[in-house]
Every structure is written in structure tokens, then in C-alpha cells.
């Protein structure tokens, strides 16, 4: 059996769900960013069988999901801010 356990402080979740509540919406699923991005991709490109890399770049973290025809491999890297600065410096 494969098990994935993710722990998040309750106040972090409440920060996000409170915004939705103020907009009159009720969240059904709360997911971590890397898997949320993957879920959105799969729902929009469910027939795609090619290997795809999904990059989720934030200030402190960069997630890389590799989605080869159904399987998922996720890697979390530090340095999203460094990559962002390099791209910004080129403009």
C-alpha cells in the first residue's frame, strides 16, 4: 500500500478557506500546490500520453512534477526566488 501524508498548520488552511468563505464559496478539496497543479493539468489534458513537466515556481520553492502518461513524480526544490530574479534581471 502506498501512503502519502501531508501535514499543514491549521491557520495556513484557514487563511485560504476564509477567502473562499468570504466570497460565498465552500471548498470541497484542499490540496498541496504541486498536486493541485497536476490535477488541473490532468482535467484539461486527460488524453495526453506524452511526458510533461509541470513547473510551479514561487519565491522560496519550485515544484517540478513529471507526468509521464499516468505516473507522477514530484520534486520540491529550493531556489524559486533565485530563478525568478534571473528571469527578472534579463528584462
N, C-alpha and C positions, 0 to 999 in steps of 0.2 A: 504494500500500500504506500503510495506517495502522499505526503502531507506537507502543506505549506502553512506556516504560522507567521502572521504579521501582527506586530504589536504597535499601537499608536496611542499616545496620550489622549484622553477623552476630550480635553479642551481643544486640541487640534481638529478633531472631528466636529465638535460643536461649532467651531468657527466657520466651517464650511456649510454645515447643515442649517445654521441660523440664517445665513444669507438666503438660502433656498426658502426657508420658512417665511422670511420677510417678504419674499416675492410670491407667497401663496402656494408654494410647491412643496411636496413631500418626497424626500429622497427614498428610493426603493433599494438601491445598492450603493455602497460606498466602497471604492476600490483604490488601491495604491496607483500612483500615476503611471508607472510602466505598464501595468496590466490594463488600466483604463484606456491608454492609447492603443494597445493591442486589440482590445475589444471593439473600439470604434473602427479601427482598420479592418478587422475581420468582418464586421457587419456590413461595411461598404464594399469590400472586395472579397467576398466569401468564395468566389470561384477561382481566385488567383492561386496558382500552384507553384509559382516561382519563389525562390528565396528572396526575402525582402528584409532590409534593415530599417528599423524604426528608431529614430533618434529623438529623444526628449531632453532638450538642453535647458537647464536652469542655472541660476547664479552659482550655486555651490555644487551641483550634482549634474551628471549627464548619464542618462539611462540609454542603453543600447539593447534593443530587442531584435533578435534574428528570428524570423518566422519562415522556416523552410517547409512549405507545403503541409502545414498542420502542426508540426512540433514547434516549441518555443524555447528559446534560450535567452536569458536576460542577464545583463552585466551592468553593474552600477559603478560608475567611475566618479572620482573627484575631478574638479577642474572645469566645470561648465563655465565658470566665470572667466577663466583664462582663455578658453576658446572664444567666448563672447567678446572679450577685449581685443583679441587678434583680428576678429572679423570687423569689429567697430573701427579699429585703427586703420584698416585698409580703405575705409570710405572717407 
